[in-house]
Amino acid sequence: MTTQATANLPVNSFIDKLPLPAFFREGDAAQRNLLLGIGLAVLSNVLFGVLYVYSSWLTPLSGTQVFVWRMLAMWAALVGFLLFSGRMATSLAVLSNLKTVKQWAWLLLPTPIFASQFWLFMWAPVNGQGVQTAMGYFLFPLMMVVFGCVLFGEKLSKLQWLAVGLAGLGVASELIRTQSLSWATLWVCLTYPIYYIMRRKQGISASTGLLVDLTVLAPFAIGYLLFIAPTTLTMVTSSAYMIAMVIGLGIMSALAMQSNVEASQKLPVNVFGMLSYLEPALLFMLAITVLGNPFEQEMLLSYGLIWSGIACLIWHGVKTLKYNKAQRHSNKSSQIDAKVTAS
C-alpha cells in the first residue's frame, strides 16, 4: 500500500516455505526468486489454458453461469487452502491493519477489474468473442512491458527488445488480418495490467489479494444463483458429475490465479509480461485441437512472429541463468583464493 499503515507489510509467500530441491536453495535470493517466478508463471499459464476449455465441459451452463460457479468454487478452495496451510491468520492480520476508508478503498479498487476479466474469460468463448479476447491476451504482455518501463524504470536488453518487436509485429499483423479491434480486446489489454500493477504496489500477498476479491464477489454470486438463475443451482447440486466439475473448477482456478499473482510479485514486470505470451499461445493451440476452431494459413505469419518473440525471451532467460551461475562460481573462487593467500 502507499499509505503508511500498509507500506511496510511483509509479503510472505507460501511457496517460499515449500521443501524445494537443493538447486533452488543455492545462490542468492534474486536467483531463487527468478527460478520460482518462471516456474509459477509457466504453471499458471498452463492451468489458464485448461480453464479456457473448461466451460465447454459444463454445458448446458452459460458463460455467465460458469463464471458465477467459478467465483464460489474459487472462494471455497482458497479458504480451504489458507486454513490448511495456516495462512488465514496472516491474511486476516494484514487486513486488520487497514484502519481508514481510504486504505480499504485502495485495496478494493482492483476487484471490479478482477471480476470483469474472469467473467469475460468464461463468457467470450461461447459468445463469439473468443478470438477478440485472445487478441487482448496477446496485447496484454506488451502493455505489461510498457508499464514496467514507465512505472518501475525497468530496462530491456537488446534480446528482450527484439522479443518485444517480434511480438508487436505479430500482433499488428493479426490486427490487420482480422480488421477488427473489439471492446473485449481493449478491455483485456488495458485493464488487466492495472490490476497486477495495483496489487504489486499494495504490497500484499497473492492469497490475501485473492481472498479480498473473492469474498467481495461471493455474496453477489450467491444472490445470482438464488434469485436470477435458481434452476442453475438445482441443475448443479442434483448431478454428481457437475458437483465434481465445479469443485475441480474452483481448485484449478485458485491455484492458477495464486501462482500467477505470486509470479507477478517475484519477477520483473517486463519478464512477467513476456512470459504471459505462453497463455494466448496455448489458448490458440487448444482452440485448434480441442475446441475444433478452423486454422487459417494467414495466421502463420502473425503467430510465427509472436512465437519467435517467445523463443527470444527463452534464449535471454537461459543466457541470464548461465551468466549468473558463472558469476557465482567466479565469486566463490575469488573467496577461496583470498583465504589461501591470507593463510
GIWO-V81282 format. One record per residue. N is the residue number from 1. RES is the residue in one small letter. NEAR is the number of other C-alpha atoms within 12 Angstrom. Layout:
# GIWO-V81282
N&RES&NEAR + N&RES&NEAR
This chain:
# GIWO-V81282
1&m&31 + 2&t&21 + 3&t&22 + 4&q&16 + 5&a&21 + 6&t&27 + 7&a&19 + 8&n&16 + 9&l&25 + 10&p&20 + 11&v&29 + 12&n&21 + 13&s&29 + 14&f&26 + 15&i&29 + 16&d&23 + 17&k&15 + 18&l&13 + 19&p&11 + 20&l&15 + 21&p&13 + 22&a&10 + 23&f&14 + 24&f&23 + 25&r&19 + 26&e&18 + 27&g&22 + 28&d&16 + 29&a&15 + 30&a&18 + 31&q&26 + 32&r&27 + 33&n&27 + 34&l&30 + 35&l&32 + 36&l&34 + 37&g&37 + 38&i&36 + 39&g&25 + 40&l&32 + 41&a&37 + 42&v&32 + 43&l&30 + 44&s&34 + 45&n&37 + 46&v&32 + 47&l&32 + 48&f&36 + 49&g&34 + 50&v&31 + 51&l&37 + 52&y&42 + 53&v&34 + 54&y&36 + 55&s&36 + 56&s&25 + 57&w&25 + 58&l&33 + 59&t&21 + 60&p&17 + 61&l&29 + 62&s&24 + 63&g&31 + 64&t&33 + 65&q&34 + 66&v&45 + 67&f&41 + 68&v&40 + 69&w&46 + 70&r&42 + 71&m&44 + 72&l&36 + 73&a&33 + 74&m&38 + 75&w&40 + 76&a&28 + 77&a&31 + 78&l&40 + 79&v&30 + 80&g&22 + 81&f&24 + 82&l&28 + 83&l&18 + 84&f&13 + 85&s&19 + 86&g&17 + 87&r&27 + 88&m&23 + 89&a&17 + 90&t&25 + 91&s&32 + 92&l&22 + 93&a&17 + 94&v&33 + 95&l&29 + 96&s&17 + 97&n&24 + 98&l&27 + 99&k&18 + 100&t&16 + 101&v&13 + 102&k&17 + 103&q&23 + 104&w&24 + 105&a&18 + 106&w&25 + 107&l&36 + 108&l&31 + 109&l&26 + 110&p&31 + 111&t&31 + 112&p&22 + 113&i&27 + 114&f&35 + 115&a&33 + 116&s&26 + 117&q&32 + 118&f&36 + 119&w&33 + 120&l&36 + 121&f&42 + 122&m&40 + 123&w&30 + 124&a&34 + 125&p&32 + 126&v&30 + 127&n&20 + 128&g&17 + 129&q&24 + 130&g&31 + 131&v&33 + 132&q&33 + 133&t&38 + 134&a&42 + 135&m&43 + 136&g&40 + 137&y&43 + 138&f&48 + 139&l&41 + 140&f&41 + 141&p&41 + 142&l&42 + 143&m&36 + 144&m&39 + 145&v&37 + 146&v&31 + 147&f&31 + 148&g&29 + 149&c&21 + 150&v&16 + 151&l&21 + 152&f&18 + 153&g&14 + 154&e&19 + 155&k&20 + 156&l&25 + 157&s&20 + 158&k&14 + 159&l&25 + 160&q&32 + 161&w&25 + 162&l&24 + 163&a&36 + 164&v&39 + 165&g&26 + 166&l&29 + 167&a&42 + 168&g&34 + 169&l&26 + 170&g&33 + 171&v&40 + 172&a&26 + 173&s&25 + 174&e&32 + 175&l&27 + 176&i&16 + 177&r&20 + 178&t&18 + 179&q&12 + 180&s&21 + 181&l&25 + 182&s&22 + 183&w&19 + 184&a&32 + 185&t&30 + 186&l&25 + 187&w&30 + 188&v&40 + 189&c&35 + 190&l&27 + 191&t&32 + 192&y&39 + 193&p&38 + 194&i&29 + 195&y&35 + 196&y&40 + 197&i&35 + 198&m&30 + 199&r&36 + 200&r&32 + 201&k&28 + 202&q&36 + 203&g&35 + 204&i&38 + 205&s&39 + 206&a&38 + 207&s&47 + 208&t&41 + 209&g&41 + 210&l&43 + 211&l&40 + 212&v&34 + 213&d&34 + 214&l&39 + 215&t&26 + 216&v&24 + 217&l&32 + 218&a&27 + 219&p&19 + 220&f&21 + 221&a&32 + 222&i&27 + 223&g&17 + 224&y&24 + 225&l&27 + 226&l&16 + 227&f&14 + 228&i&16 + 229&a&22 + 230&p&17 + 231&t&17 + 232&t&29 + 233&l&26 + 234&t&16 + 235&m&22 + 236&v&26 + 237&t&19 + 238&s&13 + 239&s&15 + 240&a&13 + 241&y&16 + 242&m&26 + 243&i&22 + 244&a&18 + 245&m&28 + 246&v&38 + 247&i&29 + 248&g&29 + 249&l&38 + 250&g&35 + 251&i&29 + 252&m&34 + 253&s&42 + 254&a&40 + 255&l&36 + 256&a&35 + 257&m&40 + 258&q&39 + 259&s&36 + 260&n&39 + 261&v&43 + 262&e&43 + 263&a&40 + 264&s&43 + 265&q&38 + 266&k&35 + 267&l&34 + 268&p&31 + 269&v&39 + 270&n&39 + 271&v&44 + 272&f&43 + 273&g&46 + 274&m&51 + 275&l&49 + 276&s&50 + 277&y&48 + 278&l&38 + 279&e&39 + 280&p&39 + 281&a&34 + 282&l&32 + 283&l&37 + 284&f&37 + 285&m&24 + 286&l&27 + 287&a&26 + 288&i&18 + 289&t&14 + 290&v&19 + 291&l&23 + 292&g&13 + 293&n&17 + 294&p&16 + 295&f&17 + 296&e&15 + 297&q&12 + 298&e&17 + 299&m&25 + 300&l&19 + 301&l&23 + 302&s&29 + 303&y&37 + 304&g&23 + 305&l&29 + 306&i&40 + 307&w&35 + 308&s&30 + 309&g&36 + 310&i&37 + 311&a&25 + 312&c&28 + 313&l&36 + 314&i&24 + 315&w&20 + 316&h&25 + 317&g&28 + 318&v&18 + 319&k&17 + 320&t&21 + 321&l&21 + 322&k&15 + 323&y&15 + 324&n&22 + 325&k&20 + 326&a&15 + 327&q&17 + 328&r&18 + 329&h&16 + 330&s&14 + 331&n&15 + 332&k&15 + 333&s&14 + 334&s&14 + 335&q&14 + 336&i&14 + 337&d&13 + 338&a&12 + 339&k&11 + 340&v&10 + 341&t&9 + 342&a&8 + 343&s&7
